[in-house]
Amino acid sequence: MSAFGIKSVSLMNSLKKMSVPSQIYKRFNSSVVSKLVYSEYGDPMKVVHKENEELPQPKENEVLVKMLAAPVNPADVNTIQGKYPSKPPLPAVPGNEGVGKVIKIGPGVLDFEEGDHVVPLTSNLGTWRTHLTLSEENLLKVPKKLGLVEAATLTVNPCTAYRMLKDFTNLKPGDTVIQNGANSACGQNVIQICRSWGVRTVNIVRGRPEIEELRQFLKQLGATYVLTEEEIRSTEIFKTGKLEKPKLALNCVGGKSALEIMRLLQNGSPIVTYGGMSREPVTVPTSALIFKDIQVRGFWMTRWSKEKANSVERLEMFEELISMMTSNDLQGPAYKMVEFENYKEALMNTMTIKGMIGKKFILDFGK
């Protein structure tokens, strides 16, 4: 071995024994990658920590992916806390979404090549790490021209919005959808998909000092009306005939907010609950069931994805959503990119949003 090689190996061995920042060590050893890990459920700020490991190598039918970006979702936080129905075996790497670049393919891989951009299709794969190996059946190739934020957030909120709008009633151009939590990432997708389909939206948000700024932001996305929870109680838009009563209500808040949007529905229409930010139950008046025949439904994207894992229906959904994104009819949520080293900032902000900010925090792994 050359003198240069001996010095390099010696330096790496020394760095392993020394307490040096992981980013310095990785400069000398490209086979070291980083991941976030938790070994017990609890406060994410306390139980999540960073670890290094050797670069995984792809086996038969596997693909080695370098992660480019991965969002921090409220569901990810709930999973770490042990409050989410879907629990991975511990210790676990958090993260259900993200976008990465293929850097190596294993034997037998036919559908991917180096340089492809891909998103994971299965939950609890652990996307909060710099690299991971995945079976090719758990990956979806996406166009490189698809925006990083749109790709990283493709498989949860856009799909949730799409399925709720598609599966519970037959919406036609000119119909009305009402939703609370309209400034959430899913709510922003609902607005844009409805605009693309010619469906009108009434969007309920919490009152705040900067309400006009938020109102304008959502209207630029395509919202027909943006009302606060106080305004929706006294609105005349349905009584005066400006809009037909909603054919579908989408609820991610619960409590009084769910009751308000439910009472405005057309007879026989569904209210679909997919979240509970207020942590208050959905209460249904007896009269709504007997005299209005309101349908009370629930939706969980994780369950739908498992049931439809290899379906044509799922592929068609991705094709339509990606087409909307690449034609600028559907853009990613309001967001802030956070360097992977600063992951605690993303965790802290996602834990304290409480439905008011409507901004997605996304881990940036660099190019």
C-alpha positions as CSV (number, residue, x, y, z in Angstrom):
1,M,0.0,0.0,0.0
2,S,1.2,3.5,-0.8
3,A,2.2,5.9,2.0
4,F,-0.9,8.0,1.1
5,G,-3.1,4.9,1.5
6,I,-1.6,4.1,4.9
7,K,-2.1,7.6,6.1
8,S,-5.7,7.7,4.9
9,V,-6.6,4.4,6.7
10,S,-4.8,5.5,9.8
11,L,-6.6,8.8,9.8
12,M,-10.0,7.1,9.4
13,N,-9.3,4.7,12.3
14,S,-8.3,7.6,14.5
15,L,-11.5,9.5,13.6
16,K,-13.5,6.5,14.6
17,K,-12.0,6.6,18.1
18,M,-12.2,10.3,18.5
19,S,-15.3,12.3,19.3
20,V,-15.5,14.3,16.1
21,P,-18.6,15.6,14.3
22,S,-20.1,13.0,12.0
23,Q,-20.0,15.3,9.0
24,I,-16.2,15.5,9.4
25,Y,-15.8,11.8,9.7
26,K,-17.9,11.2,6.6
27,R,-15.6,13.4,4.5
28,F,-12.9,10.7,4.9
29,N,-15.2,7.7,4.8
30,S,-17.9,7.8,2.1
31,S,-19.2,4.4,3.3
32,V,-20.6,6.0,6.5
33,V,-24.2,7.2,6.3
34,S,-26.5,8.7,8.9
35,K,-29.9,7.9,10.2
36,L,-32.3,9.0,12.9
37,V,-33.4,6.3,15.3
38,Y,-35.7,5.8,18.3
39,S,-35.7,2.8,20.6
40,E,-38.7,3.7,22.7
41,Y,-41.9,5.7,22.3
42,G,-42.0,9.1,23.8
43,D,-41.2,12.8,23.3
44,P,-39.5,13.0,19.9
45,M,-37.2,15.6,21.1
46,K,-35.9,13.2,23.7
47,V,-36.1,9.7,22.1
48,V,-34.9,10.5,18.6
49,H,-31.2,10.5,18.0
50,K,-28.7,10.2,15.2
51,E,-26.6,7.2,14.4
52,N,-24.0,6.3,11.8
53,E,-23.9,3.0,10.0
54,E,-22.1,1.5,7.0
55,L,-23.4,2.1,3.6
56,P,-26.0,-0.6,2.8
57,Q,-25.5,-2.5,-0.4
58,P,-28.4,-3.7,-2.7
59,K,-29.1,-7.4,-2.8
60,E,-31.2,-9.3,-5.4
61,N,-34.0,-7.1,-6.7
62,E,-33.0,-4.2,-4.4
63,V,-32.1,-0.6,-5.1
64,L,-29.7,1.6,-3.2
65,V,-31.2,5.1,-2.8
66,K,-29.6,8.3,-1.6
67,M,-32.4,10.4,0.0
68,L,-32.8,13.9,-1.3
69,A,-35.7,15.2,0.9
70,A,-38.2,13.8,3.4
71,P,-41.0,15.6,5.1
72,V,-41.8,15.6,8.8
73,N,-45.5,14.9,9.1
74,P,-47.7,15.0,12.2
75,A,-48.3,11.3,11.7
76,D,-44.6,10.7,12.0
77,V,-44.5,12.6,15.3
78,N,-47.5,10.5,16.5
79,T,-45.8,7.3,15.5
80,I,-42.7,8.2,17.6
81,Q,-45.0,9.1,20.5
82,G,-46.6,5.7,20.2
83,K,-50.0,7.2,19.5
84,Y,-50.4,6.2,15.9
85,P,-52.2,2.9,15.0
86,S,-49.3,1.8,12.7
87,K,-46.3,1.0,14.8
88,P,-43.0,-0.3,13.4
89,P,-40.9,-2.7,15.4
90,L,-38.3,-0.9,17.6
91,P,-35.7,0.3,17.2
92,A,-37.0,2.1,14.2
93,V,-36.1,4.8,11.7
94,P,-38.9,7.4,11.4
95,G,-40.3,8.8,8.2
96,N,-42.9,7.5,5.7
97,E,-42.4,9.8,2.8
98,G,-39.5,11.2,0.7
99,V,-37.8,11.4,-2.6
100,G,-34.4,9.9,-3.4
101,K,-32.0,9.2,-6.2
102,V,-31.0,5.7,-7.3
103,I,-27.2,5.3,-7.0
104,K,-26.8,1.6,-7.3
105,I,-29.0,-1.4,-8.4
106,G,-28.8,-4.9,-7.3
107,P,-28.9,-8.1,-9.5
108,G,-32.2,-8.7,-11.2
109,V,-33.4,-5.1,-11.1
110,L,-35.0,-4.2,-14.5
111,D,-37.2,-1.2,-13.9
112,F,-34.7,1.2,-12.4
113,E,-31.3,2.6,-13.3
114,E,-28.7,4.9,-11.6
115,G,-29.9,8.5,-11.5
116,D,-33.6,7.7,-11.4
117,H,-35.7,9.7,-8.9
118,V,-37.9,7.5,-6.8
119,V,-40.4,7.7,-3.9
120,P,-41.1,4.9,-1.5
121,L,-44.6,3.3,-1.7
122,T,-44.8,1.4,1.7
123,S,-45.2,3.0,5.1
124,N,-42.7,2.6,7.9
125,L,-39.7,2.2,5.6
126,G,-37.8,4.8,7.6
127,T,-37.0,7.7,5.2
128,W,-35.2,9.9,7.7
129,R,-31.7,8.7,6.7
130,T,-29.2,9.6,4.1
131,H,-29.3,6.2,2.3
132,L,-31.4,3.1,2.3
133,T,-31.9,-0.1,0.3
134,L,-35.4,-1.0,-0.9
135,S,-37.0,-3.7,-2.9
136,E,-37.8,-2.4,-6.4
137,E,-41.5,-3.3,-5.8
138,N,-41.6,-0.7,-3.0
139,L,-40.5,2.2,-5.2
140,L,-42.2,4.4,-7.8
141,K,-40.1,6.1,-10.4
142,V,-41.0,9.8,-10.8
143,P,-40.0,12.3,-13.5
144,K,-36.9,14.3,-12.7
145,K,-38.7,17.5,-13.7
146,L,-41.1,16.9,-10.8
147,G,-40.4,19.4,-8.1
148,L,-38.4,18.1,-5.0
149,V,-41.2,19.2,-2.6
150,E,-43.9,17.7,-4.7
151,A,-42.1,14.4,-5.0
152,A,-41.2,14.2,-1.4
153,T,-44.8,14.8,-0.3
154,L,-46.5,12.9,-3.0
155,T,-47.7,9.7,-1.3
156,V,-49.7,11.1,1.7
157,N,-51.5,14.4,1.4
158,P,-52.1,14.6,-2.3
159,C,-53.3,11.0,-2.3
160,T,-55.5,11.6,0.7
161,A,-57.1,14.6,-0.9
162,Y,-57.6,12.8,-4.2
163,R,-59.2,9.6,-2.7
164,M,-61.6,11.5,-0.5
165,L,-62.8,13.6,-3.4
166,K,-63.0,10.6,-5.7
167,D,-64.4,7.8,-3.5
168,F,-67.3,9.1,-1.4
169,T,-69.5,10.9,-3.9
170,N,-69.7,11.6,-7.6
171,L,-68.5,15.2,-7.9
172,K,-69.2,17.2,-11.1
173,P,-68.1,20.6,-12.2
174,G,-70.1,23.2,-10.3
175,D,-70.6,21.1,-7.2
176,T,-69.4,22.4,-3.8
177,V,-67.0,20.8,-1.3
178,I,-66.7,22.2,2.2
179,Q,-63.6,21.5,4.4
180,N,-62.1,22.6,7.7
181,G,-58.4,22.8,8.4
182,A,-58.2,24.2,4.8
183,N,-54.7,25.6,5.3
184,S,-53.2,22.2,6.1
185,A,-51.1,20.4,3.5
186,C,-54.1,18.1,2.7
187,G,-56.4,21.1,2.6
188,Q,-54.2,22.9,0.1
189,N,-54.3,19.8,-2.1
190,V,-58.1,19.6,-1.9
191,I,-58.4,23.2,-3.1
192,Q,-56.1,22.7,-6.1
193,I,-57.6,19.4,-7.2
194,C,-61.1,20.8,-7.0
195,R,-60.1,23.8,-9.0
196,S,-58.6,21.5,-11.7
197,W,-61.9,19.6,-11.8
198,G,-64.2,22.6,-11.8
199,V,-65.5,22.0,-8.3
200,R,-66.0,24.9,-5.9
201,T,-64.6,24.9,-2.4
202,V,-65.7,26.5,0.9
203,N,-62.6,26.5,3.1
204,I,-62.7,26.9,6.9
205,V,-59.7,28.1,8.9
206,R,-59.1,29.3,12.4
207,G,-59.1,33.0,13.0
208,R,-55.7,34.7,13.4
209,P,-54.2,38.2,13.1
210,E,-52.9,37.5,9.6
211,I,-56.2,36.1,8.3
212,E,-56.3,38.3,5.2
213,E,-52.8,37.1,4.2
214,L,-53.9,33.4,4.6
215,R,-57.2,34.1,2.8
216,Q,-55.3,35.5,-0.2
217,F,-52.8,32.6,-0.2
218,L,-55.6,30.0,-0.4
219,K,-57.6,32.0,-3.0
220,Q,-54.4,32.0,-5.2
221,L,-54.5,28.2,-4.9
222,G,-58.1,28.2,-6.2
223,A,-60.3,28.5,-3.1
224,T,-63.8,29.8,-3.9
225,Y,-64.4,31.1,-0.4
226,V,-62.2,31.2,2.7
227,L,-64.0,31.7,6.0
228,T,-63.1,31.6,9.6
229,E,-64.8,29.3,12.1
230,E,-66.7,32.3,13.4
231,E,-67.8,33.4,9.9
232,I,-69.1,30.1,8.7
233,R,-71.7,30.2,11.5
234,S,-73.4,33.2,10.0
235,T,-72.6,33.0,6.3
236,E,-75.3,33.7,3.8
237,I,-73.6,32.2,0.8
238,F,-75.9,29.1,0.7
239,K,-79.1,30.9,1.7
240,T,-78.7,33.5,-1.0
241,G,-77.9,30.9,-3.7
242,K,-74.3,32.1,-4.4
243,L,-73.4,28.4,-4.0
244,E,-75.3,25.2,-3.9
245,K,-75.1,23.4,-0.5
246,P,-72.0,21.2,-0.3
247,K,-72.2,17.7,-1.7
248,L,-69.1,16.6,0.4
249,A,-67.6,17.7,3.7
250,L,-64.0,16.9,4.7
251,N,-63.1,17.0,8.4
252,C,-59.7,17.0,10.0
253,V,-60.6,19.0,13.1
254,G,-63.5,17.4,14.9
255,G,-65.6,18.9,17.7
256,K,-67.8,22.0,16.9
257,S,-66.0,22.6,13.6
258,A,-67.1,19.2,12.3
259,L,-70.7,19.9,13.5
260,E,-70.7,23.3,11.6
261,I,-69.7,21.9,8.3
262,M,-72.0,18.9,8.7
263,R,-75.1,21.1,9.2
264,L,-74.5,22.7,5.8
265,L,-74.5,19.5,3.8
266,Q,-77.0,18.5,1.2
267,N,-79.4,15.7,2.3
268,G,-77.8,12.3,1.9
269,S,-74.2,13.7,1.6
270,P,-71.1,12.3,3.4
271,I,-68.9,14.0,5.9
272,V,-65.5,12.2,5.8
273,T,-63.2,12.5,8.8
274,Y,-59.5,12.0,8.3
275,G,-58.0,13.8,11.3
276,G,-58.8,15.2,14.7
277,M,-56.7,18.2,15.4
278,S,-59.0,19.6,18.1
279,R,-58.8,16.2,19.9
280,E,-62.6,16.6,20.3
281,P,-65.0,13.8,19.1
282,V,-67.3,14.1,16.1
283,T,-70.8,14.5,17.5
284,V,-73.6,13.7,15.1
285,P,-77.1,15.1,15.9
286,T,-79.9,12.5,15.6
287,S,-81.8,14.8,13.3
288,A,-78.9,14.8,10.8
289,L,-79.1,11.0,10.6
290,I,-82.9,10.7,10.5
291,F,-84.1,13.7,8.5
292,K,-81.0,14.6,6.4
293,D,-79.6,11.0,6.0
294,I,-76.1,12.4,6.5
295,Q,-73.4,9.8,5.9
296,V,-70.6,9.7,8.5
297,R,-67.5,8.2,7.1
298,G,-63.8,7.9,7.9
299,F,-60.7,7.6,5.8
300,W,-57.1,6.5,6.5
301,M,-54.7,6.6,3.6
302,T,-52.4,4.0,5.1
303,R,-55.2,1.4,5.0
304,W,-56.2,2.3,1.5
305,S,-52.6,2.0,0.2
306,K,-52.2,-1.5,1.8
307,E,-55.5,-2.7,0.4
308,K,-54.7,-1.3,-3.1
309,A,-50.9,-1.8,-3.1
310,N,-50.6,-3.3,-6.6
311,S,-53.8,-2.0,-8.1
312,V,-54.3,-0.2,-11.4
313,E,-56.4,2.3,-9.4
314,R,-53.4,3.3,-7.4
315,L,-51.1,3.7,-10.5
316,E,-53.8,5.8,-12.2
317,M,-54.0,8.0,-9.2
318,F,-50.2,8.6,-9.2
319,E,-50.2,9.3,-12.9
320,E,-53.0,11.9,-12.6
321,L,-51.4,13.6,-9.6
322,I,-47.9,13.7,-11.2
323,S,-49.4,15.1,-14.4
324,M,-51.2,17.8,-12.4
325,M,-47.9,18.6,-10.6
326,T,-45.7,18.8,-13.7
327,S,-48.2,21.0,-15.5
328,N,-48.3,23.4,-12.4
329,D,-52.0,22.6,-11.7
330,L,-51.0,21.2,-8.3
331,Q,-48.1,22.5,-6.3
332,G,-46.5,21.3,-3.1
333,P,-47.5,22.7,0.3
334,A,-46.1,25.8,1.9
335,Y,-42.8,24.5,3.4
336,K,-39.4,25.2,4.9
337,M,-36.4,23.1,4.1
338,V,-34.3,22.1,7.1
339,E,-30.8,20.6,6.9
340,F,-30.7,17.0,8.1
341,E,-28.2,18.0,10.8
342,N,-30.9,20.4,12.2
343,Y,-33.6,17.7,12.4
344,K,-34.7,18.8,15.8
345,E,-35.9,22.1,14.4
346,A,-38.2,20.3,12.1
347,L,-39.5,18.0,14.9
348,M,-40.1,20.9,17.2
349,N,-42.0,23.0,14.7
350,T,-44.2,20.1,13.6
351,M,-45.1,19.4,17.2
352,T,-46.1,23.0,17.9
353,I,-47.9,23.9,14.7
354,K,-51.4,23.1,16.1
355,G,-53.1,23.7,12.8
356,M,-52.3,27.5,12.7
357,I,-49.3,27.8,10.4
358,G,-49.9,25.3,7.7
359,K,-46.3,24.9,6.8
360,K,-44.5,21.6,6.1
361,F,-41.0,21.1,7.4
362,I,-38.8,19.0,5.1
363,L,-35.5,17.4,5.9
364,D,-32.9,18.3,3.2
365,F,-30.2,15.7,2.6
366,G,-28.4,17.7,0.0
367,K,-27.5,16.6,-3.5
